[in-house]
Amino acid sequence: MIQIQRREQFTRAAERLTREPQSIRRHEPHLYEVTNKAKGHQYHVRIESRNGLTFGTCTCEAGTPHAGRRVPQVCKHLAAVVLFLRAVRAMRRRAASH
């Protein structure tokens, strides 16, 4: 589980997003299905809030390492969902202010 704190966490993941576009679909509340359009791979990203902090997990190898003693990293799938949710929130704010 990765705590989402700063914009800098997503710099490298966002760079990878420009090379490999992702498709995002809400699967259920707080769970999103992310499909890599270039490769066709699907991953699930869960966003959770605990005690006012936001956390994210992804089923890809970077987000949930299975081999070795690696720690979870911000992946392009998690970055795509965070960008998507921020855009939706901004659109809702704009619509409410008009």
SVG drawing of the C-alpha trace seen along z (x, -y; Angstrom):
<svg xmlns="http://www.w3.org/2000/svg" viewBox="-24 -30 39 44">
<polyline fill="none" stroke="black" stroke-width="0.4" points="0.0,0.0 1.4,-3.4 0.5,-6.6 -0.3,-9.3 1.3,-12.5 3.1,-14.6 3.0,-15.3 6.7,-14.3 5.8,-10.7 4.2,-10.5 6.9,-12.1 8.4,-8.9 5.1,-7.1 3.5,-10.0 6.4,-10.0 5.6,-6.3 2.0,-7.2 2.8,-9.4 4.4,-6.4 1.7,-3.9 -1.9,-5.2 -4.2,-3.6 -7.9,-3.1 -9.7,-3.5 -13.0,-1.9 -14.6,-2.1 -15.1,1.6 -16.7,0.9 -16.5,-1.8 -12.8,-2.7 -11.7,0.0 -10.6,-0.8 -9.7,1.5 -6.8,0.0 -6.0,1.4 -2.7,0.7 -3.9,-0.1 -0.5,0.7 -0.1,4.2 -3.7,5.1 -2.7,6.0 -5.3,5.2 -4.6,4.3 -6.8,3.3 -6.1,0.2 -7.7,-0.4 -7.9,-3.9 -8.6,-4.1 -8.8,-6.8 -7.8,-6.1 -7.6,-8.7 -7.7,-11.5 -4.8,-10.0 -5.1,-8.5 -3.6,-5.2 -3.4,-3.3 -2.6,0.3 -2.1,1.9 -2.0,5.5 1.0,5.0 4.5,6.1 5.6,2.5 2.6,1.9 2.5,5.2 6.0,6.9 5.9,10.7 9.6,11.5 12.4,10.5 12.3,8.0 11.2,5.0 8.8,2.3 5.7,1.1 6.3,-1.8 4.0,-4.3 3.2,-2.7 1.8,-4.2 -1.6,-2.5 -1.9,-4.2 -0.8,-7.5 -3.4,-7.1 -6.2,-6.6 -5.0,-9.5 -5.0,-11.8 -8.4,-10.6 -9.9,-11.1 -8.4,-14.6 -9.8,-15.5 -13.3,-14.2 -13.1,-16.2 -12.1,-19.4 -15.0,-19.0 -17.5,-18.5 -16.2,-21.6 -16.5,-23.7 -20.0,-22.4 -21.1,-23.2 -19.8,-26.7 -21.8,-27.6"/>
</svg>
